[in-house]
Amino acid sequence: MEALILVLVLLAIAGITAFGRSLKIVQQYEKGVLYRFGKVQPEAIEPGVTWVRPIGDRLQKVNMQIIAMTVPKQEGITRDNVSVQVDAVVYFRVVDPIKATVNVQNYMNAISQQAQTSLRSIIGQSEMDQLLAERDAVNRELRRIIDEPTEGPWGVRVERVEIKDVSLPEGMKRSMSRQAEAERERRARIITADGEYQASKRLAAAASVMAKDPAALQLRLLQTVVEVAGEKNSTLVMPVPVELLRFFEKMAPGPVAPTGSTALADAEAQDLGDAEVAAAEAAISHSVAPPTAAVPALGDANVPPVPAVPPVPELAAPELAPGEEVPVAER
């Protein structure tokens, strides 16, 4: 009797243990993949309480939440030959739990390696200005490169990719800062020149208005005096109109010259120095000879005759016999 009770107790314990192993709970953010005798079942287990066989069945739970993975900083050279270091963040989730567990051994590590290689590839295809200014376009292209080989065979979808930071060399940073300063300086000079141009136009218009009415210039001078006198200083300003100076210049008589010197001054003013120029030209002219250098005429009798030179007699050559040669001395 005691043996029967012991057997019943053991059967009850085995039944409870089997029931506990057969009852599985899948969370809302998970899905289950059921293996029966090593073969995966075609349908994934939905969230909730599910029943599996205690012998031959194995349930593997797969997280379906979006996972944020940090891509380590990658160093590369851009298309315009600038060395940069870029790091990013990849947001992905599992869309097919059966492919994620069967087709790839560790989809987390696979996504990480794919993101690193894709990031280095996008660095080589882009320019530095694109990495700094066109982040949205670079992120979309990087997501496409990562998602293309992962969603179909691995069952993992890349939702989003964001570039976190782009590290530049110190020399490039200094060059960019100088470029920004030069651009700001250029804009400042253009604005200053534009302001001076507009001010000159306004001043020209004001001068035209004042030229039509001289009283306006006088009022402007009085206003300047008021502005100067408003400050606490010991400077006294006495403006003198320009028209008054011109009036005094017109009305002032010229210097009075003596009567005798007037005719002399007129003669000096009319004397242009023609006589001196004519005398200098006559002195240096070769056509006029000095009076002391008289050249005798060709027919003058005082010229002595040329003496006659007597003719030189010719030497007769000695006669030679046939076959006789001329002596060396005679040669």
Contacts in CASP RR format, 6 or more apart in sequence:
PFRMAT RR
TARGET T0000
AUTHOR 0000-0000-0000
METHOD contacts of the structure
MODEL  1
MEALILVLVLLAIAGITAFGRSLKIVQQYEKGVLYRFGKVQPEAIEPGVT
WVRPIGDRLQKVNMQIIAMTVPKQEGITRDNVSVQVDAVVYFRVVDPIKA
TVNVQNYMNAISQQAQTSLRSIIGQSEMDQLLAERDAVNRELRRIIDEPT
EGPWGVRVERVEIKDVSLPEGMKRSMSRQAEAERERRARIITADGEYQAS
KRLAAAASVMAKDPAALQLRLLQTVVEVAGEKNSTLVMPVPVELLRFFEK
MAPGPVAPTGSTALADAEAQDLGDAEVAAAEAAISHSVAPPTAAVPALGD
ANVPPVPAVPPVPELAAPELAPGEEVPVAER
18 54 0 8 1.000
21 52 0 8 1.000
21 54 0 8 1.000
22 51 0 8 1.000
22 52 0 8 1.000
22 53 0 8 1.000
22 54 0 8 1.000
23 49 0 8 1.000
23 51 0 8 1.000
24 45 0 8 1.000
24 49 0 8 1.000
24 50 0 8 1.000
24 51 0 8 1.000
24 52 0 8 1.000
24 59 0 8 1.000
25 48 0 8 1.000
25 49 0 8 1.000
25 50 0 8 1.000
26 32 0 8 1.000
26 45 0 8 1.000
26 46 0 8 1.000
26 47 0 8 1.000
26 48 0 8 1.000
26 49 0 8 1.000
26 50 0 8 1.000
26 59 0 8 1.000
26 61 0 8 1.000
27 47 0 8 1.000
27 48 0 8 1.000
27 61 0 8 1.000
28 47 0 8 1.000
28 48 0 8 1.000
29 47 0 8 1.000
29 63 0 8 1.000
29 64 0 8 1.000
29 65 0 8 1.000
30 47 0 8 1.000
30 61 0 8 1.000
30 62 0 8 1.000
30 63 0 8 1.000
30 64 0 8 1.000
31 44 0 8 1.000
31 45 0 8 1.000
31 46 0 8 1.000
31 47 0 8 1.000
31 61 0 8 1.000
31 62 0 8 1.000
31 64 0 8 1.000
31 97 0 8 1.000
32 44 0 8 1.000
32 45 0 8 1.000
32 59 0 8 1.000
32 60 0 8 1.000
32 61 0 8 1.000
32 62 0 8 1.000
32 97 0 8 1.000
33 40 0 8 1.000
33 41 0 8 1.000
33 44 0 8 1.000
33 45 0 8 1.000
33 59 0 8 1.000
33 60 0 8 1.000
33 61 0 8 1.000
33 62 0 8 1.000
33 97 0 8 1.000
33 98 0 8 1.000
33 101 0 8 1.000
33 102 0 8 1.000
34 40 0 8 1.000
34 41 0 8 1.000
34 45 0 8 1.000
34 52 0 8 1.000
34 57 0 8 1.000
34 58 0 8 1.000
34 59 0 8 1.000
34 60 0 8 1.000
35 41 0 8 1.000
35 57 0 8 1.000
35 58 0 8 1.000
35 59 0 8 1.000
35 60 0 8 1.000
36 53 0 8 1.000
36 56 0 8 1.000
36 57 0 8 1.000
36 58 0 8 1.000
37 56 0 8 1.000
38 56 0 8 1.000
38 58 0 8 1.000
40 98 0 8 1.000
40 101 0 8 1.000
40 102 0 8 1.000
42 98 0 8 1.000
44 97 0 8 1.000
44 98 0 8 1.000
45 59 0 8 1.000
50 59 0 8 1.000
52 58 0 8 1.000
52 59 0 8 1.000
60 101 0 8 1.000
62 94 0 8 1.000
62 97 0 8 1.000
62 100 0 8 1.000
62 101 0 8 1.000
63 94 0 8 1.000
64 93 0 8 1.000
64 94 0 8 1.000
64 97 0 8 1.000
65 93 0 8 1.000
66 91 0 8 1.000
66 92 0 8 1.000
66 93 0 8 1.000
66 159 0 8 1.000
67 91 0 8 1.000
67 92 0 8 1.000
67 93 0 8 1.000
67 108 0 8 1.000
68 89 0 8 1.000
68 90 0 8 1.000
68 91 0 8 1.000
69 89 0 8 1.000
69 90 0 8 1.000
69 91 0 8 1.000
69 92 0 8 1.000
69 108 0 8 1.000
69 111 0 8 1.000
69 112 0 8 1.000
69 115 0 8 1.000
70 87 0 8 1.000
70 88 0 8 1.000
70 89 0 8 1.000
71 87 0 8 1.000
71 88 0 8 1.000
71 89 0 8 1.000
71 90 0 8 1.000
71 112 0 8 1.000
71 115 0 8 1.000
71 116 0 8 1.000
71 119 0 8 1.000
72 87 0 8 1.000
72 116 0 8 1.000
73 85 0 8 1.000
73 86 0 8 1.000
73 87 0 8 1.000
73 165 0 8 1.000
73 167 0 8 1.000
74 85 0 8 1.000
74 86 0 8 1.000
74 87 0 8 1.000
74 116 0 8 1.000
74 119 0 8 1.000
74 120 0 8 1.000
74 123 0 8 1.000
75 83 0 8 1.000
75 84 0 8 1.000
75 85 0 8 1.000
76 83 0 8 1.000
76 84 0 8 1.000
76 85 0 8 1.000
76 86 0 8 1.000
76 120 0 8 1.000
76 123 0 8 1.000
76 124 0 8 1.000
77 83 0 8 1.000
77 84 0 8 1.000
77 123 0 8 1.000
77 124 0 8 1.000
78 84 0 8 1.000
78 123 0 8 1.000
78 124 0 8 1.000
78 126 0 8 1.000
78 127 0 8 1.000
78 128 0 8 1.000
78 131 0 8 1.000
79 124 0 8 1.000
79 125 0 8 1.000
79 126 0 8 1.000
79 127 0 8 1.000
80 127 0 8 1.000
80 128 0 8 1.000
82 128 0 8 1.000
82 168 0 8 1.000
82 169 0 8 1.000
82 172 0 8 1.000
83 169 0 8 1.000
84 123 0 8 1.000
84 128 0 8 1.000
84 131 0 8 1.000
84 166 0 8 1.000
84 167 0 8 1.000
84 168 0 8 1.000
85 166 0 8 1.000
85 167 0 8 1.000
86 119 0 8 1.000
86 123 0 8 1.000
86 131 0 8 1.000
86 163 0 8 1.000
86 165 0 8 1.000
86 166 0 8 1.000
86 167 0 8 1.000
87 163 0 8 1.000
87 164 0 8 1.000
87 165 0 8 1.000
88 115 0 8 1.000
88 119 0 8 1.000
88 142 0 8 1.000
88 161 0 8 1.000
88 162 0 8 1.000
88 163 0 8 1.000
88 164 0 8 1.000
89 161 0 8 1.000
89 162 0 8 1.000
89 164 0 8 1.000
90 111 0 8 1.000
90 115 0 8 1.000
90 146 0 8 1.000
90 158 0 8 1.000
90 160 0 8 1.000
90 161 0 8 1.000
91 158 0 8 1.000
91 159 0 8 1.000
91 160 0 8 1.000
91 161 0 8 1.000
91 162 0 8 1.000
92 111 0 8 1.000
92 150 0 8 1.000
92 156 0 8 1.000
92 157 0 8 1.000
92 158 0 8 1.000
92 159 0 8 1.000
93 156 0 8 1.000
93 157 0 8 1.000
93 159 0 8 1.000
94 100 0 8 1.000
94 107 0 8 1.000
94 155 0 8 1.000
94 156 0 8 1.000
94 157 0 8 1.000
95 151 0 8 1.000
95 155 0 8 1.000
95 156 0 8 1.000
95 157 0 8 1.000
96 155 0 8 1.000
99 152 0 8 1.000
99 153 0 8 1.000
99 154 0 8 1.000
99 155 0 8 1.000
100 107 0 8 1.000
100 154 0 8 1.000
100 155 0 8 1.000
100 156 0 8 1.000
103 153 0 8 1.000
103 154 0 8 1.000
103 155 0 8 1.000
104 110 0 8 1.000
104 153 0 8 1.000
104 154 0 8 1.000
107 154 0 8 1.000
107 155 0 8 1.000
107 156 0 8 1.000
110 150 0 8 1.000
110 154 0 8 1.000
111 146 0 8 1.000
111 150 0 8 1.000
111 154 0 8 1.000
111 156 0 8 1.000
111 158 0 8 1.000
114 146 0 8 1.000
114 149 0 8 1.000
114 150 0 8 1.000
115 146 0 8 1.000
115 161 0 8 1.000
118 142 0 8 1.000
118 145 0 8 1.000
118 146 0 8 1.000
119 142 0 8 1.000
121 145 0 8 1.000
122 138 0 8 1.000
122 141 0 8 1.000
122 142 0 8 1.000
122 145 0 8 1.000
123 131 0 8 1.000
125 141 0 8 1.000
126 138 0 8 1.000
128 168 0 8 1.000
128 172 0 8 1.000
130 137 0 8 1.000
130 138 0 8 1.000
131 138 0 8 1.000
131 163 0 8 1.000
131 166 0 8 1.000
132 166 0 8 1.000
135 163 0 8 1.000
138 163 0 8 1.000
139 160 0 8 1.000
139 161 0 8 1.000
139 162 0 8 1.000
139 163 0 8 1.000
142 161 0 8 1.000
142 163 0 8 1.000
143 158 0 8 1.000
143 160 0 8 1.000
143 161 0 8 1.000
146 158 0 8 1.000
146 161 0 8 1.000
147 157 0 8 1.000
147 158 0 8 1.000
150 156 0 8 1.000
150 157 0 8 1.000
150 158 0 8 1.000
151 157 0 8 1.000
151 158 0 8 1.000
168 176 0 8 1.000
209 216 0 8 1.000
210 216 0 8 1.000
210 217 0 8 1.000
210 220 0 8 1.000
214 243 0 8 1.000
217 241 0 8 1.000
218 241 0 8 1.000
221 239 0 8 1.000
221 241 0 8 1.000
222 239 0 8 1.000
224 237 0 8 1.000
224 239 0 8 1.000
225 237 0 8 1.000
225 239 0 8 1.000
228 235 0 8 1.000
228 237 0 8 1.000
229 237 0 8 1.000
257 265 0 8 1.000
282 288 0 8 1.000
296 302 0 8 1.000
296 303 0 8 1.000
318 330 0 8 1.000
320 326 0 8 1.000
END
